[in-house]
Amino acid sequence: MEKCLLDLIMSPNCPPIVIHDLIEHWKARHWNIESLSHQISGKLSCKLSPKTDQNLWETQCIHKMITMREYAEWGQQKKDPTNPLSHYDPKEYSCYIDYKYMKDIASDEIMKDVDWGVFGFPDRDGEESTLWIGTEGCYTNCHYDTYGFNLVAQLQGRKRWVLFPPWEGVNLYPTRIPYEESSVFSEVNIKNPDLQQHPLFKNARPYTVVLEPGQVLYVPHHWWHYVESLENSISVNTWIEIMEDSESRLSEAVTRCLLTPLLTARGELEDKQTENSTWVNPGEEILSSNENIQLLQMVLSLNSNQTKQKKSNQERLCEALKNVPIKKKNGLKKRKRKHSKSDHEKKAKVLNSSDVAENKYHRGNIFCGVDSEEELETEDLQFSSARNGPCVVILESENKMKTHSSIESAGEFKSECYDKLEEENKSELDLNVNHDNKKEEVGNQSKSDHENENYLIFDKVDAEQSTLADSEMSLLYNCNSRTAFFKKFVKSVTHPNVIREIIKEFNSF
């Protein structure tokens, strides 16, 4: 079992993993908003978003500075005109205190309430952790983190995670606008995708899970993820360093060098004057060109002097979990939940495995609307700790048993939007159908051949991404204004695959 888990986690094709019942000893499991309001003092930045099916970029959200006490009282709908949140109805807006390093905001007393030692990192606690506190409906836009792998502990409330593997990047339209160091965003609105604007997204195969209190999610390196709170929630995470981070540091340094002069030139090239901040996430610092060059030189120097670790952090995680049994996804316990009666939740869109299996991307929206009184059967990872104890659940692609090509041949779910896309993008669709058929053929091979073929598929998709990155440049002529042209230009120059080609040149020296 140890070797099986080690082989899995060390593989470039490793899927996300849910670890159940290993953090019940954490004092952090007893946290709530009231207790944290005594442990966290001072003002914190938060973002407010209207509860709609349209996700906003962080640069489009409302940002306020609040205390934890003010956050708690707003959630309790206490009327206080001095509260910065008082002008916003909690039924209509979500509030997210996100991405807060505990060492910067919390008292020393609660740092030890978080203990990652059980996962193989005995010296890691709240000092190296990030806190996320949000109301129902708050979300993090789809993106991937450029550094390390991620361990996310759900302490209170539930969150839905929609994840995509790195090789799905071609279907997710990567962008560095808005810019945030170490985050590559997807242009696609995961809640309500526009297939006319992002036609390739219909080919994406998500991995979904509702993370419950007490569960920990392992997010492998460079996996895309969209996260939404289904109820008021508290979670903490830690990013674990890996050897591949040396190349990521170089990639981020190159991106900074390219982006800074483009932001400087933006005001001169656009049709109207705009603030650079609309392209840069709040709190992100833009350095001067000289500082960026110095940073790049430092990263190159560090990479050349790097020594390999005796044991990788992935191996440490495997060693810590070697005695934890692995359960299959089909062992999930289904249960029914009733949605609340709030106006927002009547309009809410809920992603579940059956929707994905039926491929409702073709309807232009992967979240199916439900009535507030309707009971939904969801595959939450529910295991009774009393009967089962700790376990590891390996996630699987929700619709891998039903390919897009088979759905198309059956004539199912062909909306007018999809018919139009089929006509306008025939050659593109043919390419994707052939790619799906290849994946079906791989599934019929032996296990060893299948594992080898996975690497070939990974390389093939990687090559397709490079081709599409090149085609980004040819799309510039479609822009009908200088503003649109410049935005497309910046996206092309900072496209992850363009940066990858630059890194290859660096490494060839």
ZARO-671000 format. One record per residue (C-alpha): residue in three letters; x, y, z; chain. Coordinates in pm, whole numbers, plus 50000, padded with zeros to 5 digits. Layout:
residues N
- ala,X,Y,Z,A
...
***
This chain:
residues 509
- met,50000,50000,50000,A
- glu,50287,50236,50083,A
- lys,50446,50182,49741,A
- cys,50109,50227,49570,A
- leu,50050,50565,49735,A
- leu,50410,50671,49677,A
- asp,50390,50584,49308,A
- leu,50064,50773,49281,A
- ile,50173,51094,49453,A
- met,50510,51101,49276,A
- ser,50342,51058,48937,A
- pro,50286,51372,48723,A
- asn,49929,51244,48673,A
- cys,49844,51222,49045,A
- pro,49483,51335,49109,A
- pro,49363,51529,49416,A
- ile,49328,51326,49735,A
- val,49095,51375,50032,A
- ile,49235,51270,50370,A
- his,48970,51195,50629,A
- asp,48985,51202,51010,A
- leu,49350,51298,51067,A
- ile,49305,51644,51223,A
- glu,49048,51578,51494,A
- his,49323,51636,51751,A
- trp,49378,51992,51624,A
- lys,49260,52264,51860,A
- ala,49176,52456,51543,A
- arg,48888,52214,51486,A
- his,48708,52399,51768,A
- trp,48754,52742,51618,A
- asn,48450,52956,51542,A
- ile,48399,53320,51450,A
- glu,48337,53419,51811,A
- ser,48657,53260,51941,A
- leu,48866,53400,51653,A
- ser,48733,53750,51718,A
- his,48918,53736,52052,A
- gln,49236,53593,51901,A
- ile,49260,53815,51594,A
- ser,49277,54189,51656,A
- gly,49319,54484,51425,A
- lys,49173,54555,51084,A
- leu,49161,54292,50810,A
- ser,49093,54339,50442,A
- cys,48786,54161,50308,A
- lys,48610,54147,49973,A
- leu,48236,54166,49914,A
- ser,48075,54006,49608,A
- pro,47710,54010,49498,A
- lys,47549,53667,49509,A
- thr,47494,53605,49141,A
- asp,47598,53341,48890,A
- gln,47865,53577,48757,A
- asn,48200,53552,48931,A
- leu,48385,53881,48960,A
- trp,48760,53926,48945,A
- glu,48907,54039,49274,A
- thr,48975,54379,49116,A
- gln,48599,54416,49057,A
- cys,48491,54330,49412,A
- ile,48420,54576,49694,A
- his,48706,54589,49944,A
- lys,48672,54698,50307,A
- met,48887,54700,50620,A
- ile,48705,54538,50911,A
- thr,48764,54370,51246,A
- met,48663,54012,51318,A
- arg,48404,54150,51561,A
- glu,48248,54361,51285,A
- tyr,48247,54058,51054,A
- ala,48072,53848,51321,A
- glu,47808,54112,51397,A
- trp,47737,54168,51027,A
- gly,47680,53796,50982,A
- gln,47438,53805,51274,A
- gln,47260,54097,51100,A
- lys,47314,54330,51391,A
- lys,47241,54691,51295,A
- asp,47541,54916,51351,A
- pro,47589,55220,51124,A
- thr,47957,55239,51221,A
- asn,48022,54891,51081,A
- pro,48188,54923,50735,A
- leu,47969,54633,50617,A
- ser,47640,54789,50732,A
- his,47544,54908,50382,A
- tyr,47552,54554,50241,A
- asp,47278,54297,50297,A
- pro,47432,53958,50391,A
- lys,47148,53794,50196,A
- glu,47268,53965,49880,A
- tyr,47646,53981,49935,A
- ser,47911,53733,50040,A
- cys,48209,53845,50246,A
- tyr,48549,53679,50231,A
- ile,48846,53735,50462,A
- asp,49079,53536,50241,A
- tyr,49446,53459,50198,A
- lys,49559,53583,50541,A
- tyr,49893,53458,50671,A
- met,49829,53362,51032,A
- lys,50167,53493,51147,A
- asp,50060,53843,51032,A
- ile,49719,53860,51199,A
- ala,49681,53604,51478,A
- ser,49810,53580,51831,A
- asp,50099,53347,51912,A
- glu,49864,53143,52131,A
- ile,49680,52986,51840,A
- met,49975,52911,51613,A
- lys,50004,52564,51768,A
- asp,49632,52502,51713,A
- val,49736,52402,51360,A
- asp,49979,52110,51337,A
- trp,50086,51963,51005,A
- gly,50310,51706,51176,A
- val,50065,51422,51112,A
- phe,50123,51479,50739,A
- gly,50501,51445,50767,A
- phe,50593,51805,50850,A
- pro,50650,51822,51228,A
- asp,50795,52174,51225,A
- arg,50505,52327,51034,A
- asp,50216,52493,51219,A
- gly,50015,52814,51199,A
- glu,50335,53007,51137,A
- glu,50343,52863,50784,A
- ser,49965,52855,50731,A
- thr,49708,53076,50563,A
- leu,49359,53147,50699,A
- trp,49036,53169,50496,A
- ile,48712,53289,50659,A
- gly,48400,53344,50450,A
- thr,48023,53349,50438,A
- glu,47805,53127,50222,A
- gly,47855,53213,49856,A
- cys,48209,53348,49873,A
- tyr,48450,53203,49617,A
- thr,48799,53196,49475,A
- asn,48824,53229,49097,A
- cys,48963,52934,48904,A
- his,49344,52941,48902,A
- tyr,49649,52734,48973,A
- asp,49930,52810,49219,A
- thr,50274,52822,49064,A
- tyr,50456,52696,49376,A
- gly,50449,52364,49559,A
- phe,50155,52142,49643,A
- asn,49869,52245,49869,A
- leu,49723,52091,50184,A
- val,49385,52242,50274,A
- ala,49219,52168,50609,A
- gln,48847,52235,50635,A
- leu,48774,52338,50995,A
- gln,48415,52465,50988,A
- gly,48146,52467,50720,A
- arg,48161,52309,50375,A
- lys,48331,52415,50054,A
- arg,48287,52287,49702,A
- trp,48607,52234,49504,A
- val,48608,52204,49126,A
- leu,48953,52096,49007,A
- phe,49115,52041,48669,A
- pro,49452,51876,48594,A
- pro,49742,52082,48452,A
- trp,49698,51940,48103,A
- glu,49346,52091,48091,A
- gly,49504,52439,48073,A
- val,49437,52455,47700,A
- asn,49062,52440,47780,A
- leu,49074,52695,48062,A
- tyr,49225,52997,47883,A
- pro,49511,53095,48117,A
- thr,49571,53465,48186,A
- arg,49795,53681,48405,A
- ile,49536,53961,48408,A
- pro,49459,54039,48683,A
- tyr,49818,53993,48792,A
- glu,49900,53819,49118,A
- glu,50242,53674,49188,A
- ser,50228,53294,49201,A
- ser,49871,53267,49061,A
- val,49771,53192,48702,A
- phe,49399,53255,48651,A
- ser,49148,53104,48410,A
- glu,48937,53342,48202,A
- val,48642,53104,48227,A
- asn,48357,53181,48465,A
- ile,48324,52834,48614,A
- lys,47979,52903,48760,A
- asn,47834,53023,48432,A
- pro,48070,52957,48138,A
- asp,48025,53139,47809,A
- leu,48097,52878,47542,A
- gln,48089,53134,47265,A
- gln,48378,53316,47427,A
- his,48554,53004,47558,A
- pro,48447,52714,47332,A
- leu,48721,52474,47438,A
- phe,48593,52471,47795,A
- lys,48329,52216,47694,A
- asn,48614,51964,47669,A
- ala,48731,52016,48027,A
- arg,48679,51727,48267,A
- pro,48645,51843,48628,A
- tyr,48718,51662,48952,A
- thr,48467,51776,49214,A
- val,48436,51732,49587,A
- val,48247,51891,49873,A
- leu,48505,51926,50148,A
- glu,48356,51863,50492,A
- pro,48479,51983,50834,A
- gly,48769,51764,50949,A
- gln,48879,51669,50598,A
- val,49206,51769,50430,A
- leu,49245,51808,50055,A
- tyr,49576,51738,49881,A
- val,49598,51959,49571,A
- pro,49886,51841,49348,A
- his,50130,52079,49182,A
- his,49976,52311,48920,A
- trp,49620,52175,48951,A
- trp,49354,52430,48860,A
- his,49084,52488,49121,A
- tyr,48768,52690,49175,A
- val,48643,52703,49537,A
- glu,48306,52814,49671,A
- ser,48170,52817,50028,A
- leu,47839,52637,50059,A
- glu,47793,52781,50408,A
- asn,47985,52997,50652,A
- ser,48326,52837,50667,A
- ile,48675,52846,50814,A
- ser,48974,52673,50657,A
- val,49351,52685,50670,A
- asn,49607,52572,50420,A
- thr,49980,52540,50373,A
- trp,50180,52533,50051,A
- ile,50456,52271,50068,A
- glu,50774,52345,49875,A
- ile,50891,52105,49603,A
- met,51197,52078,49377,A
- glu,51002,52211,49077,A
- asp,50965,52545,49257,A
- ser,51307,52652,49129,A
- glu,51170,52666,48775,A
- ser,50851,52833,48900,A
- arg,51056,53106,49070,A
- leu,51233,53167,48742,A
- ser,50902,53172,48555,A
- glu,50753,53426,48797,A
- ala,51064,53645,48778,A
- val,51048,53649,48397,A
- thr,50675,53730,48409,A
- arg,50743,54026,48638,A
- cys,51012,54156,48402,A
- leu,50771,54143,48109,A
- leu,50467,54276,48290,A
- thr,50611,54587,48458,A
- pro,50699,54785,48140,A
- leu,50370,54680,47982,A
- leu,50175,54821,48276,A
- thr,50379,55140,48250,A
- ala,50297,55171,47881,A
- arg,49931,55089,47930,A
- gly,49812,55444,47989,A
- glu,49975,55563,47667,A
- leu,49846,55287,47442,A
- glu,49486,55250,47558,A
- asp,49193,55449,47423,A
- lys,49131,55609,47759,A
- gln,49327,55657,48078,A
- thr,49279,55377,48332,A
- glu,49435,55284,48662,A
- asn,49697,55009,48664,A
- ser,49532,54871,48979,A
- thr,49246,54728,48771,A
- trp,49494,54481,48624,A
- val,49673,54410,48952,A
- asn,49511,54235,49247,A
- pro,49486,54434,49572,A
- gly,49796,54409,49787,A
- glu,50017,54303,49496,A
- glu,50333,54512,49466,A
- ile,50466,54610,49123,A
- leu,50843,54654,49132,A
- ser,51055,54877,48911,A
- ser,51227,54729,48606,A
- asn,51566,54749,48781,A
- glu,51433,54564,49085,A
- asn,51280,54299,48861,A
- ile,51611,54242,48679,A
- gln,51793,54210,49013,A
- leu,51531,53959,49127,A
- leu,51576,53760,48805,A
- gln,51954,53754,48850,A
- met,51913,53635,49209,A
- val,51677,53353,49103,A
- leu,51919,53240,48831,A
- ser,52200,53236,49087,A
- leu,51993,53035,49336,A
- asn,51892,52782,49072,A
- ser,52251,52723,48963,A
- asn,52359,52658,49324,A
- gln,52062,52442,49418,A
- thr,52128,52107,49583,A
- lys,51879,51824,49567,A
- gln,51698,51720,49886,A
- lys,51765,51373,50019,A
- lys,51392,51317,50053,A
- ser,51125,51511,49866,A
- asn,50828,51658,50048,A
- gln,50597,51434,49846,A
- glu,50784,51135,49991,A
- arg,50745,51279,50342,A
- leu,50369,51300,50289,A
- cys,50356,50941,50161,A
- glu,50556,50815,50456,A
- ala,50317,50986,50697,A
- leu,50015,50830,50525,A
- lys,50159,50483,50463,A
- asn,49933,50315,50720,A
- val,49618,50503,50620,A
- pro,49385,50284,50409,A
- ile,49286,50396,50061,A
- lys,48917,50402,49970,A
- lys,48765,50425,49626,A
- lys,48532,50705,49526,A
- asn,48247,50459,49475,A
- gly,48255,50401,49850,A
- leu,48101,50740,49912,A
- lys,47788,50760,50118,A
- lys,47514,50952,49940,A
- arg,47285,51175,50138,A
- lys,47016,51431,50076,A
- arg,47028,51798,50174,A
- lys,46766,52068,50163,A
- his,46858,52409,50033,A
- ser,46769,52717,50235,A
- lys,46478,52940,50146,A
- ser,46683,53253,50076,A
- asp,46623,53424,49743,A
- his,46986,53374,49652,A
- glu,46977,52999,49701,A
- lys,46662,52971,49490,A
- lys,46880,53100,49208,A
- ala,47187,52909,49319,A
- lys,47360,52674,49083,A
- val,47486,52346,49223,A
- leu,47746,52126,49058,A
- asn,47711,51756,49118,A
- ser,47850,51444,48961,A
- ser,47539,51357,48760,A
- asp,47539,51699,48592,A
- val,47897,51654,48486,A
- ala,47843,51296,48373,A
- glu,47556,51414,48151,A
- asn,47790,51680,48019,A
- lys,47570,51982,48079,A
- tyr,47848,52208,47961,A
- his,47658,52176,47632,A
- arg,47377,52376,47785,A
- gly,47610,52667,47844,A
- asn,47599,52628,48222,A
- ile,47747,52347,48428,A
- phe,47544,52437,48740,A
- cys,47181,52322,48739,A
- gly,46927,52552,48903,A
- val,46723,52396,49184,A
- asp,46419,52495,49383,A
- ser,46482,52600,49741,A
- glu,46273,52310,49875,A
- glu,46428,52045,49651,A
- glu,46641,51777,49811,A
- leu,46970,51712,49635,A
- glu,47159,51387,49656,A
- thr,47527,51476,49682,A
- glu,47837,51259,49700,A
- asp,47998,51417,50003,A
- leu,48292,51223,50139,A
- gln,48109,51096,50445,A
- phe,48281,50826,50648,A
- ser,48198,50745,51007,A
- ser,48521,50789,51201,A
- ala,48388,50555,51467,A
- arg,48356,50270,51217,A
- asn,48617,50345,50958,A
- gly,48883,50565,51115,A
- pro,49127,50764,50900,A
- cys,49127,50698,50527,A
- val,49245,50844,50196,A
- val,49001,50896,49908,A
- ile,49144,50936,49556,A
- leu,48927,51160,49340,A
- glu,48837,51068,48985,A
- ser,48724,51272,48687,A
- glu,48347,51303,48718,A
- asn,48267,51233,48352,A
- lys,48551,51016,48237,A
- met,48311,50728,48161,A
- lys,48125,50933,47901,A
- thr,48319,51110,47628,A
- his,48206,51415,47438,A
- ser,48218,51226,47110,A
- ser,47970,50962,47231,A
- ile,47733,51230,47356,A
- glu,47750,51413,47026,A
- ser,47677,51096,46826,A
- ala,47372,51029,47041,A
- gly,47245,51379,46968,A
- glu,47204,51462,47338,A
- phe,47224,51806,47494,A
- lys,47284,51995,47169,A
- ser,47176,52347,47256,A
- glu,47157,52623,46996,A
- cys,47479,52764,47141,A
- tyr,47660,52437,47090,A
- asp,47522,52389,46738,A
- lys,47656,52730,46645,A
- leu,47995,52653,46796,A
- glu,48004,52321,46613,A
- glu,47964,52497,46282,A
- glu,48208,52781,46352,A
- asn,48478,52563,46505,A
- lys,48449,52239,46306,A
- ser,48819,52179,46269,A
- glu,48878,52250,46637,A
- leu,48605,52009,46741,A
- asp,48739,51736,46511,A
- leu,49074,51769,46683,A
- asn,48914,51729,47024,A
- val,48701,51431,46920,A
- asn,49012,51254,46790,A
- his,49185,51334,47116,A
- asp,48892,51187,47313,A
- asn,48895,50871,47098,A
- lys,49264,50826,47172,A
- lys,49185,50846,47543,A
- glu,48919,50573,47500,A
- glu,49173,50348,47327,A
- val,49419,50402,47612,A
- gly,49154,50287,47859,A
- asn,49143,49945,47689,A
- gln,49514,49879,47729,A
- ser,49683,49696,48016,A
- lys,49760,49883,48337,A
- ser,50132,49916,48264,A
- asp,50068,50033,47908,A
- his,49808,50275,48039,A
- glu,50056,50434,48278,A
- asn,50313,50474,48002,A
- glu,50053,50615,47767,A
- asn,49955,50874,48029,A
- tyr,50295,51030,47991,A
- leu,50252,51037,47614,A
- ile,49912,51202,47648,A
- phe,50059,51455,47888,A
- asp,50334,51537,47637,A
- lys,50085,51550,47349,A
- val,49856,51796,47526,A
- asp,50159,51998,47633,A
- ala,50257,52026,47266,A
- glu,49902,52132,47178,A
- gln,49920,52401,47445,A
- ser,50240,52537,47294,A
- thr,50076,52548,46952,A
- leu,49777,52732,47092,A
- ala,50006,52972,47279,A
- asp,50164,53058,46943,A
- ser,49819,53111,46793,A
- glu,49744,53369,47064,A
- met,49968,53609,46875,A
- ser,49774,53560,46551,A
- leu,49449,53653,46725,A
- leu,49562,54009,46781,A
- tyr,49428,54128,46447,A
- asn,49071,54050,46564,A
- cys,49080,54336,46817,A
- asn,48863,54630,46717,A
- ser,49022,54894,46944,A
- arg,49360,54984,47082,A
- thr,49237,54892,47432,A
- ala,49135,54541,47323,A
- phe,49453,54503,47120,A
- phe,49674,54597,47413,A
- lys,49494,54364,47654,A
- lys,49527,54074,47409,A
- phe,49891,54165,47357,A
- val,49966,54157,47730,A
- lys,49787,53822,47766,A
- ser,49989,53681,47478,A
- val,50324,53804,47607,A
- thr,50261,53672,47960,A
- his,50090,53347,47854,A
- pro,50233,53060,48067,A
- asn,50343,52869,47757,A
- val,50525,53170,47619,A
- ile,50706,53204,47953,A
- arg,50786,52833,47936,A
- glu,50962,52879,47603,A
- ile,51166,53165,47750,A
- ile,51266,52943,48044,A
- lys,51388,52680,47798,A
- glu,51621,52941,47651,A
- phe,51751,53030,47998,A
- asn,51815,52665,48079,A
- ser,52006,52615,47754,A
- phe,52279,52859,47860,A
***
